[in-house]
Amino acid sequence: MQTNADVTPTRVVEPDGAALDVFSLPTDPASLEELIRDLFENHWDEIVFGPIIQGAAWEIHADRPPTRIGVLDGYLTVAFGVTHFHVCIGENKGPRSRPTSPELAKRRRTSRAELYRRLGSTCVPMSWGLQLFNGADEQQITVLLPNPFLEPKTDRFLKEPDWSRLALWDKLRARWFGLHEPDPIDRSASRFKHE
């Protein structure tokens, strides 16, 4: 687990000009498996997931808990019946007849994991999530956490923020950074502003 000394966020600016506060997470396979298992086994009905890249946003809501979560050859698989996804979080060796080259194995594996909060133009948080990136710095997956400005499942704007919807964010901060008190910055906006 990271210590409190590691929890100062890094401010980055996305290609669209939006600022993110980024909190780095460990990328060892055990930590990544624990994190993803927790999100999908215990919070599958609260999260939205998929790649979010310039030009595409896959916002997938699971309609039931996963039927299987497991790791094979470095790939963590989360299955919802037939529908499933794979994320390479560990060593990928490939089949004996055609082993994965060290360069390709390094590219496939998660090299950066981060919790983030996306800030609006007035520098107050508007959304919260998790992102994983491979060794080529390509996004593997984004998990959007419950948003206090949006109604669950419908994503309609709420008239008043529901700060209880930051419970998962607060839980992740406590688990991974030892921060047990909510951050007032997370509760500083009065309404959602889509920018």
Long-range contacts (C-beta under 8 A, 24 or more apart in sequence): 1-175, 1-176, 1-177, 1-178, 2-26, 2-176, 2-177, 2-178, 3-178, 4-177, 4-178, 4-179, 6-177, 7-173, 7-177, 7-178, 7-179, 9-117, 14-118, 15-54, 16-54, 18-118, 18-119, 18-120, 18-195, 19-118, 19-119, 19-123, 20-116, 20-117, 20-118, 20-119, 21-116, 21-117, 21-119, 21-125, 22-114, 22-115, 22-116, 23-114, 23-115, 23-116, 23-173, 23-176, 23-177, 24-112, 24-113, 24-114, 25-113, 25-114, 25-115, 25-130, 25-176, 26-113, 26-176, 27-89, 27-110, 27-111, 27-112, 27-113, 29-71, 29-74, 29-89, 29-90, 29-91, 31-113, 32-76, 32-89, 32-90, 32-110, 32-113, 32-132, 33-71, 33-76, 33-89, 35-113, 35-130, 35-172, 35-176, 36-69, 36-76, 36-78, 36-87, 36-89, 37-69, 38-175, 39-130, 39-143, 40-65, 40-66, 40-69, 40-78, 41-65, 41-66, 41-69, 43-168, 46-145, 46-146, 46-152, 46-168, 47-143, 47-144, 47-145, 47-146, 47-168, 48-143, 48-144, 49-141, 49-142, 49-143, 49-144, 50-141, 50-142, 51-139, 51-140, 51-141, 51-142, 52-139, 52-142, 53-139, 59-144, 61-153, 74-105, 74-108, 74-109, 85-141, 87-132, 87-140, 87-141, 88-134, 88-140, 89-132, 106-135, 107-134, 107-135, 107-136, 108-134, 108-135, 109-134, 109-135, 110-134, 110-140, 111-135, 111-137, 112-137, 115-169, 115-172, 115-173, 115-176, 117-169, 117-185, 117-186, 120-189, 120-193, 120-195, 121-193, 121-195, 122-189, 122-193, 124-185, 124-188, 124-189, 125-185, 125-186, 125-188, 125-189, 126-189, 126-192, 126-193, 126-194, 126-195, 128-166, 128-169, 128-186, 130-172, 145-169, 145-172, 147-192, 148-187, 149-189, 149-191, 149-192, 150-192, 157-191, 157-192, 158-192, 161-187, 161-189, 161-190, 161-191, 163-187
